[in-house]
Amino acid sequence: MEETKIALFKNKEIRKMLFNKEWWFSVVDVVEALTDSTKPRDYWYSMKTRIKNEDGIELSTICRQLKLISSDGKKYETDCADTEGIFRIIQSIPSPKAEPFKRWLAKVGYERVQEIENPELATKRTRLLYKLKGYPDSWIEKRMRGIAIREELTDEWQKRGAQEQKDYEILTAEISKATFGVTPNEYRKLKGLKRENLRDHMGDFELIFTMLGERSTTEIHRQEDSKGVSKLKRDANRGGKIAGNARKALEKELGRSVVTKENFLPKKKAKKLLAN
């Protein structure tokens, strides 16, 4: 399951997601960035109607509904377009920011092409981003290992019958519930997160037990050659329990909970460092 990413254009957040190895961007976020509209959804709706009446073109046909995280921390179906589609849409938005945005968009798209040809570039860029946000090397190493384990798991899910994003969400929630006693959404609320990536705000032990639960689940899938979402869900529960039991044993020794509302990197610090 691909997660919502945040890109910045002139301090405006643009949500994006990888789909079919291409970046897809939130159209509403692009509209807001270019127009500074206080009601970008209304602007987008009116714009689609205008273009249809004037040119007979349905802009919705170049969009795809993808689930992106909203400001309330929940995921909603959102109109998204790939790089080519966004170029077409911004042609119909009168804005002095259009040309700078095109250059920004081309750069983002080019970086993705580079990463497909050389996956090491994606890893290096991710490490650098975490470094700029203020994370220490020891944390970054765990986070990068966790990303690799997660990708390995989602590859297994795809091969074994979990095709839809909602399937991935169900399976992820099953592992999390068995590992930590809370679902990812409940975990975000505990930490006071909205759009932020939950794992980017986990501490060492939280990351370690997340990895243990997901790696255990992957191995169970392979050992039993599991097929179908129902069986994958049972495996996810078993894999999560392995991590959950280890967590409880550690908590007993430490006399405190691993599951905490604390954020490894305070949100304000992360935003400040990123802005610089």
N, C-alpha and C positions, 0 to 999 in steps of 0.2 A: 504494500500500500504506500503510495507516494504521499508525502506530507506537504501541507501548505508552507511555502517559503515566502519571505518578505524581501522585496527589492526596494531600493530607495531611489526616487527621481526627484531631485530638488527638495529633499526632506519630506516628500509625499510617499506613503507606503503603497506599493503595488504588489498585491498578492499574486503568486504564480505557483504552478504545479507542473511537474514533469508528466507528460502523457504521451505514450508512443514515442518516447525518446526525444520529445520536443517540449519547449517551454510553452505553456498556455497561461495567459494573463487574464486577470479579472477585468472585464470591460468597464464595469462601474468604477473601479479604482483608477483606470486610465482616464476616464471621463472627468473624474474629480480632479486628477492631477493637472489636466490640460485646461479646465474651465474654472476651477476653484468654486464650482457650484456647491451650494449647501444641500442640494437635493439631487445628487448625481443619478439616482435611479430614475427619477422623474425626467431628467434631461435625456437619459438613454432611451426611455420609452418614447418620448416625444420625437427624438431624433430618428428612431426606427420608423415611426409613422410618417414623418416628413419625407424621408428618403424613399419610402415605398410609394407615396403619392406623387413625388416629383420624378423619380427615375424607374419606378416599378421594381426596385431591388429589395429583397428581403434580407436585411443585415443579419437576422437571426439564423439564416442558413449557414453562415460562416462561423457560427458559434457552437460551442458544446457546453452542456451543463455539467460542471464538475463540482464536487463538494469541497468548499473552502471554509476555513475557520473564520467566523465572524468576530466582531468585537465582544460578543457575549460568551465567547469560548466554545460555541457550538458550531457544527458544520452544516452548511446550507448549500443547496443546488444553486450555482452561480454561473451566469453567462461568462464564458471564457473564450478567448480566441488565440490562435497561434500567432507567430510573428507576422506572417503574411496577412492574416485576418485583421490584426491590429493596425497594420499599415493602411489597409482599406478603410477601416473605421475612422481613423484620425484624419483621412482626407476630407471627411464631412464635418470636421470640428474646426471652426474658425478660431485659431488661438496662436498667439506669438510663440507659444512653447512647442508648437508642432514640430518644427525642424530640429530643435535640440532633443526632443523626445525621440524622433526617428533615429538620430545618431546613437542615442542611449540604447534604443531597442536593437539596433543593428549590432552593437557591441555585445549585448547580452546574448543574442542569437549566435554570434560568432564564437563566443566563449563556449557555448554548448556544443557546437560542431567540433571544436578543438578537444573537448572532454570526451566526446564519443570516439574520436580517433586515438586519443591518448588518455585513458582513464586516470593515470597518475596525476594529471593536471587538476582533475576534480578534487582529488584527495589533498593536493597541495593547497588549493584555494580554500578548501574547507578548514584545514589546519590554520591557515593564515587568518581567516575570518575569526576563528575562536581566539587566536592569539591577540588580535586587535581588540576584541571584546574584553580582554583582561583575564582569560582563563590560563591557569598554569599548565606547563607541559604535561605533568603527571595526570591531570584531569583530561587533557586533550587526547592522550594516548588511550585512556579508557573509553572515551566517547567515540573515537575513531574505530576502535575494536568493536564497540557496540553497534555502530552503523554497519560494519561488515557482517556481523552475526545476524542483524535484522534483515539485511538484503538476502542472505543465504536462506533465512526462514521464509520470506515472502516468495522467493523463487520456488521453494518446495510447495507452498500453498498453491501457487499458480499451476504447477505441474500436476497437482493432486486434486484439482477440482474447485478451488476457491477462486473464482474469476472476478467477482464483483467487489468493489471497494467496501460495500457493507459487510461482505463476508470477512474481509481482513479486519474490519473494526470489531466484529463479533469475536473473532479468534484472539485478537490482541487483548480485548477486555477480559476474556476468559483466563489468559495467562496472568494478567495484572491482578485480577481478583484473587486468584489462587496464590500469587506471590506476595502481594502486599495487603490484601483484604479490601482493596478499593479498585474501581475501574479507572481508566485514564481520565475520564471526565471528572470523576470525584476527586482524583488526585490533583487535577488542575485547580479545582475550586479550593482544595485544601491549601494550595500554595498561592492562591490569589492570582492565577494566571488567566489571560484571555486568549490573545492570538499567539502568545509565546509557545515555543516548543517545550513540552513538559520535560523531556530528557535533558535539555540544555540547562535546566534548573535543578537537576538532581545532584546529590552529593556522591562521593565515592561508593559507599555501600549500596545506595539506591541503584546506581549504574551497574554495579557488580551483580546484584541479584536480578536485575532486569536481563542482563546477559545470560545468567545461569538459567533462568526460566525459558528464555527463547532458544538457547542452544540445546537445552534438554528436550524441548518440544521438537526441534528439528531432528534430533537423533531418534526419538520415538517414532516419528513419521517414517523415517528411513528403515528402521528395524522392522516395523510392522507393515511396511509398504501400504500405508493408509490411503484411502480414496474417499472423496466426498466430504462435504462440510461437517456432517454429523460426527463422523469418525475423527476428523481433524480437531473438532471442538473437544472431544473426549481426550484426545492426546494433549491438547493445549492445557486442559485442566490438570492432567498428570504432570506435565512438564513444569507448570507453574507451582504445583504443590512441592516439587523437589526443591525449588528455590524458596518457597514459603517456609518449609520446614527448616531449611538452613538459616533463614532470616530469624525465625523464632528462637532457634538455638543461640544465635549470636546475641539477640536482644536479651535473653536470659543471662548471658555472661556479662553483658554491658550494663544491664539494669536500666536500659532506656530503649525507646522505639527507634527503629531505622526510618520508618515512615514519618516524615516531618513536614510541617508547613514552611520550614525555612527554605529559601532559595540559595543555591550554591553561589550564584552571582546575582546580586540585587539588580532588579530591572532598570532602575535609574542609572546605575553605574554602566550597565551594558549599553543603554541608549546613548549616554554621554560619550563613551569610548567610540561607539560606532559613528557618531556624528563628527567626531574629530578625525 
